[in-house]
Amino acid sequence: MSFEGPLLTTSQFERLDSCALARLLIFDFVGSDDGGVLVALAVIPSEDISPTLEQRATFRSGKRLIRSDADLWGAPDVMKPTPTITALLHTGLFASDYVVGARGPVVYDKGFDWNCLVDMLDRFTLQRPFHHPRTQIRVPSRYRRSLSNLNQLLSNHHIKHGRYV
């Protein structure tokens, strides 16, 4: 795991890319490397993510092997990882800039402070704009959607593309 955030799985990307509605994406920033203890969550608005055509192709191909000219000579295949969250951001920020609560090495001292996440989510329920991260202005009303609306959009995407999302 790095400051660029976790790699997205193909199914996570399909859910993200299935509709244009503004949503909040919450990622366990450290992932399974920490022994199952939650220490950092990143709250990333979906409007900050703009995958390129090449990145979409990587996710949708289902193929992660890179075939190079060296393969002709018996070299082993090289795994091509899916892009990190930072690679999908168009804001010029790193995924680590979206972490709520403690940052840096201090994050391991006390574990995750759930109050930081609750405060962040609460700011999205208010009426006035705010900054998250510090350089990006958020308008809370853009993120108000019902879960049934989102589930219906995901179902429609599944039916249209014949894929599990």
N, C-alpha and C positions, 0 to 999 in steps of 0.2 A: 504494500500500500504506500502511496506517496501523496504529496500535496495536490496531485492531479485528481485524486479521488478514485473510487473503485471503477472497475470495468463494468459496463452494462452487459447483461445477458441479452440474447436475441429477443426473448419474450418481454423483458423489461423495456427494450427499445420499441417493440411493437406497441405496447401499451402507451408509451410516451408519444409515439409518432402517429397514433390512430386518429387523433382529432386536434383541431387548432385551439380548443378552449384553454384559457389560462388556468393552470393548476400549480399547486405547490408539490414539489417532489422532495421527499425526506429520505436521505441516505445515511446509513450507518457508515460513517467515514472511514473508520478503521477496519471494519469487516471482521472476518473470522480469525485474523492474525493475533487478536488480543486475548484469546482463550474464552471467548463468549461474554466478556464484560463490555457493556456499552460505555464508551468514553466520549464519543463525539458524533453529533448529528449535523449534517449539512441540510439546510432548507434552501432549495434552489427553485425559483419560479420557472415554469416551463417556457415562458416567453424569452428567457435568456438563452435557450438552447436552440440552435439552428444547425442541424446536421447537413453536411454537404452531400451531393449526389454520390460521391465515392464512399462516404461513411454509410449512407443508406444501403448501398450495394453490398458493402461488407457484412452488415447485419442481415440483410435479406437473402444473401446467397447461401447461408448456412455452411459455406466452405471457409475453413480457417487455415488451410494450407497454402503456402506460397510456393509456387513452382518456379524455380529459377533455371537459368541456363546450366548451372552447376548440377542440376538434377540429371541431366543427360549423362553425366560422368559418375553417377551413383551416389551423389551427396544426399544426405537425409533431408527430408522435407522440413521446412521451418514453419512453426506455428505462427499464424498472424493473429494477434489478439484483437478483440474488438476495441474500439476507441474508449478512452477514459472519458469521464464526464467533462473534464476540463477541455478536452479536444472538441467537444460538442458545443461549448460556450462561445458566443459571439461578443461577449462583453469585454474581452481582454483580461478577465480575472481568472484566478484559479479556483477550483472547487473548494479548496481550503478557506477561501475568502468568505464563503457562505456558511461556515460552521458557526453554530450558535453556542454561546457560553465560552468557556475557557479555550484558549488557543495555545499552540506551541507545546513545549514539554510539560507545562503545567496541567495539561489535559489529563495526564495519567495520575496526578497527585490525589485527586478526590473522586474521580469517576464523573459520570455525567450528572449535571444539575438540571433536573426536569423542569424547574421553574423557568429556566432560560427558554426552553421550547414552548412552554405554555405562554410566556410573555410574547414570544414572537408570533405564535398563532393568534393570540388575542389582538395584536396590532393589525392583523388582516381582517378582523371583524369590525374594526372601527371605521369611521367615515373619512378621516383626514389622511392624506398621503404621508408616507414616512420613507426612510432610507433603509434598504437592506440589499446587499451590503452597503457600506457607507457611501459609495459612489452612485448607487442606483435608486431612483425614486420609484416607490410602489404605490399604486392606487388600489386600495382594498376592494372596491366594488368590482373590479375586473375578475376577481377570483371567486365570486359567489356563484356557485352552481350546486344543484342538488345531486346527491349520490345516484339517484335513479336516472337522472339525465346522463351522467357519465357512464353508468352501466349500460344504458341503452346505446350510447355511441360506441362503446367497446363491442357490444353484441353485433351491431350493424357492421362494424369493421370485420369482425370474425366471419360473419355470413358472406360479406362481399369478397373477402380474400381467402376464405377457406382455411384460415390458420387459427390455432389456439392462441389467444392473447391473455 
